[in-house]
Amino acid sequence: MTRLIAIDLDGTLLNHHNEISKENLEAIKKAQQEGIEVVIATGRAHFDVLKIFEGTELRTWIIGANGATIHFPDGTLYHSQPIERQRAYDILKDLEENGYYYEVFTDHCIYTPQNGRELLQIELDRIKSANPAIEIEELQHALTKQFSQHGFCFVNSYSDIVDQDINIYNLLAFSFSEEKVAQGFEKYGHYDDLTIVTSAQHNFELEHKNASKGIALKKVAHFLQIPLTDTIAIGDSMNDVSMLQIAGTSVAMGNARDEVKEISDYTTTTNDEHGVAKVLLELSEESRN
């Protein structure tokens, strides 16, 4: 019997307009009314999720920053796992020196360089120049989606935040250069105090080794005294794998990466076809039968 369902946001609950559809919203509220705990598990920051929730009256557990933060439905912090600060500063220095666009996820703000968007526009222009026939709309959409987050704070350099008393939960780097993304995985993938994941084609993200969606889901389920066998996880990308592997039932979105579909128990429809609502409604039908 399913008692908890963990749902990714981008590419899963959100459609390609970065919105929660009416169908998905109604299905979540119905599940909650039937006593199912709903957990949003995302790479986004907690305050960003709250902005997305505005006007929906949704109140759920929120696993943010790829598992580095967990908040109760009332918004209070239950658990957090920041990166060691000096480690974060060393990586940011390296990212900056090598011309990466980056984001630094903290409790109240996403720090990003003032010239970051200019860097990505330059990369985009280079791609257009080198490949005049390329379909640029998809790349432009990826850029728009990246900038759709709420809570950005612009700095001239990472050094502007070095002396601040902040928790750093997630470091995201984004590039249209496949080579630069691959270099990031190669360079940071061996750090034994960090995990590296990707949530989209053009990025890599770094968290503490004890922070993942799977670890966070386990913590929430333990707090609620719900066996993991009674949980479902739904996702579309590689940063969802840890929770898909740990949940009792794993569901890949129709638009999910092939690697995600391969490790999931089954696949629902796409995020533009209200795949989350389909899973929840099927769950509701099963509980009545």
C-alpha positions in Angstrom: 0.0 0.0 0.0 1.5 3.3 -1.1 1.7 5.9 1.7 4.3 8.3 0.4 5.1 9.6 -3.1 8.2 11.6 -4.0 7.9 13.7 -7.1 10.7 15.5 -9.1 9.9 19.0 -10.4 11.6 20.0 -13.7 10.7 17.6 -16.5 8.3 15.7 -14.1 5.7 17.8 -12.2 6.4 20.9 -14.2 5.5 21.1 -17.9 7.7 22.7 -20.5 6.3 26.1 -19.5 7.7 25.5 -15.9 4.1 25.3 -14.6 2.1 22.8 -12.6 -0.8 21.8 -14.7 -4.4 21.8 -13.4 -4.5 18.1 -13.8 -1.4 17.5 -11.8 -2.4 19.9 -9.1 -5.8 18.4 -8.6 -4.3 14.9 -8.5 -1.8 15.8 -5.8 -4.5 17.4 -3.6 -6.7 14.3 -4.1 -3.8 12.1 -3.0 -3.2 14.2 0.1 -6.9 14.0 0.9 -6.7 10.3 0.8 -3.8 10.3 3.3 -0.8 10.0 1.0 2.2 12.0 2.0 3.5 14.0 -1.0 7.2 15.0 -1.1 8.6 17.3 -3.8 12.2 16.3 -4.5 14.1 18.7 -6.6 17.4 20.3 -7.5 15.8 23.7 -7.0 16.1 25.7 -3.8 13.4 25.5 -1.2 12.5 29.2 -1.6 12.2 28.7 -5.4 9.8 25.8 -4.9 7.6 28.0 -2.6 7.5 30.6 -5.4 6.3 27.9 -7.8 3.7 26.9 -5.3 2.3 30.4 -5.0 -1.4 30.5 -5.7 -1.8 26.7 -5.6 -2.4 26.3 -1.8 0.0 23.3 -2.0 1.8 22.4 1.2 4.2 19.4 1.0 7.5 18.2 2.3 10.2 19.7 0.1 13.6 18.0 -0.6 15.6 20.8 -2.1 19.1 21.2 -3.6 19.2 17.6 -4.7 18.7 16.3 -1.2 20.9 18.8 0.7 17.9 20.4 2.4 14.6 18.9 3.8 11.8 21.2 4.9 8.5 20.3 6.7 5.3 21.2 4.9 5.0 24.2 7.2 8.3 25.5 5.8 10.6 24.9 8.8 13.9 23.2 8.2 14.1 19.5 9.2 17.6 18.6 7.9 20.4 20.1 5.9 23.8 18.9 4.7 26.0 21.8 3.4 29.3 21.4 1.5 32.5 22.2 3.4 33.0 25.9 2.7 36.7 25.9 1.7 36.0 23.0 -0.7 33.2 25.0 -2.2 35.3 28.1 -2.6 38.2 26.1 -4.2 35.7 24.7 -6.8 34.1 28.1 -7.4 37.6 29.6 -8.0 38.3 26.9 -10.6 34.9 27.3 -12.3 35.4 31.0 -12.5 38.9 30.8 -13.9 37.7 28.3 -16.6 34.8 30.5 -17.7 31.8 28.4 -16.4 28.4 29.8 -15.7 27.7 28.7 -12.1 25.1 29.0 -9.3 25.6 28.7 -5.6 22.6 27.5 -3.6 22.3 28.8 -0.1 19.5 29.1 2.5 18.1 32.4 1.1 19.7 33.1 -2.2 21.2 31.6 -5.4 24.5 33.4 -6.0 25.6 33.7 -9.6 28.2 35.9 -11.4 27.1 39.2 -12.8 28.5 38.3 -16.2 27.2 34.7 -16.1 24.4 35.1 -18.6 26.7 37.0 -20.9 29.1 34.0 -20.8 26.3 31.6 -21.9 25.1 34.0 -24.6 28.6 34.0 -26.0 28.6 30.2 -26.0 25.3 30.2 -27.8 26.5 32.6 -30.4 29.6 30.5 -31.0 27.4 27.4 -31.6 25.2 29.3 -34.0 28.2 30.6 -35.9 29.8 27.1 -36.1 26.6 25.4 -37.0 24.3 27.7 -38.9 21.7 24.9 -39.5 21.4 24.0 -35.9 18.0 24.2 -34.2 18.7 26.9 -31.7 15.2 26.9 -30.1 16.0 23.9 -27.9 19.2 25.5 -26.6 17.4 28.8 -26.0 14.7 26.9 -24.1 17.3 25.3 -21.9 18.7 28.8 -21.1 15.2 30.2 -20.4 14.5 27.2 -18.0 17.8 27.8 -16.2 17.0 31.4 -15.6 13.4 30.7 -14.6 14.5 30.0 -11.0 13.6 32.6 -8.3 16.0 34.1 -5.7 19.1 35.0 -7.8 21.7 37.3 -6.2 24.3 38.6 -8.6 27.9 39.0 -7.5 31.1 40.2 -9.4 33.0 37.1 -8.2 32.7 34.1 -5.9 35.1 36.0 -3.7 32.3 38.4 -2.8 30.7 35.6 -0.7 33.8 34.2 0.9 33.5 36.1 4.1 29.7 35.6 4.5 28.4 33.2 7.1 26.4 31.0 4.7 25.6 27.4 4.1 26.4 26.2 0.6 24.3 23.3 -0.4 24.7 22.9 -4.1 27.1 24.1 -6.8 25.7 24.0 -10.3 27.7 24.6 -13.5 26.1 25.0 -16.9 27.7 25.1 -20.3 26.6 24.5 -23.9 30.0 23.0 -24.5 29.8 19.2 -24.2 33.6 19.2 -23.7 33.4 21.6 -20.7 30.6 19.6 -19.1 32.6 16.3 -19.6 35.7 18.0 -18.1 33.7 19.0 -15.1 32.6 15.4 -14.5 36.2 14.2 -15.0 37.6 16.8 -12.7 35.2 16.7 -9.8 33.9 13.1 -10.1 36.7 11.7 -7.9 36.2 13.9 -4.9 35.4 11.5 -2.0 33.5 14.2 0.0 31.2 15.2 -2.8 28.6 13.6 -5.2 28.3 14.8 -8.8 25.0 14.5 -10.7 23.3 16.1 -13.7 19.7 17.3 -13.9 19.8 18.4 -17.6 21.9 17.9 -20.7 24.1 21.0 -20.2 25.0 20.9 -16.5 26.6 19.2 -13.6 25.9 19.7 -9.9 27.9 19.1 -6.8 26.6 18.3 -3.3 28.0 16.8 -0.1 28.4 13.0 -0.3 25.7 12.6 2.3 23.2 14.6 0.2 21.1 13.0 -2.5 17.4 12.7 -3.2 17.6 9.0 -2.2 19.2 9.7 1.2 16.7 12.5 1.8 13.7 10.4 0.9 14.9 7.7 3.3 15.1 10.3 6.1 11.6 11.6 5.4 10.1 8.1 5.3 11.9 7.2 8.5 10.5 10.3 10.3 7.0 9.5 9.1 7.5 5.8 10.0 6.6 4.8 6.5 8.5 1.7 5.1 10.3 2.4 1.9 8.3 -0.5 0.4 5.3 1.8 0.7 6.8 4.7 -1.3 6.8 5.7 -5.0 9.3 8.0 -6.7 8.7 9.7 -10.0 11.5 11.4 -12.0 13.1 12.0 -15.4 16.8 12.8 -15.0 20.0 11.4 -13.5 19.7 13.3 -10.3 16.5 11.3 -9.6 18.2 7.9 -9.8 19.1 7.7 -6.1 15.5 8.1 -5.1 14.2 5.9 -7.9 16.5 3.1 -6.7 15.5 3.4 -3.0 11.7 3.8 -3.4 9.4 0.8 -3.3 8.2 1.6 -6.8 10.0 3.7 -9.3 8.3 5.6 -12.2 10.0 7.2 -15.1 8.4 10.0 -17.1 7.7 9.5 -20.8 10.2 12.2 -21.5 12.8 10.7 -19.2 16.4 9.9 -20.2 16.7 6.3 -21.4 19.0 5.5 -18.5 16.2 6.5 -16.1 13.6 4.4 -17.9 15.9 1.4 -17.7 16.2 1.4 -13.9 12.5 2.3 -13.3 9.7 -0.2 -12.7 7.5 1.4 -15.3 7.1 4.6 -17.4 4.2 7.0 -17.4 3.3 9.7 -19.9 5.3 12.9 -20.5 5.4 16.0 -18.3 3.3 17.8 -20.9 0.8 14.9 -20.8 0.3 15.1 -17.0 2.2 11.9 -16.3 2.3 12.6 -12.5 -1.5 12.9 -12.4 -1.8 9.6 -14.4 0.3 7.8 -11.7 -1.7 9.4 -8.8 -5.1 8.6 -10.4 -4.1 5.0 -11.0 -3.0 4.8 -7.4 -6.3 6.2 -6.2 -8.2 3.6 -8.4 -6.1 0.7 -6.9 -6.8 1.9 -3.3 -10.5 1.8 -4.0 -10.5 -1.7 -5.4 
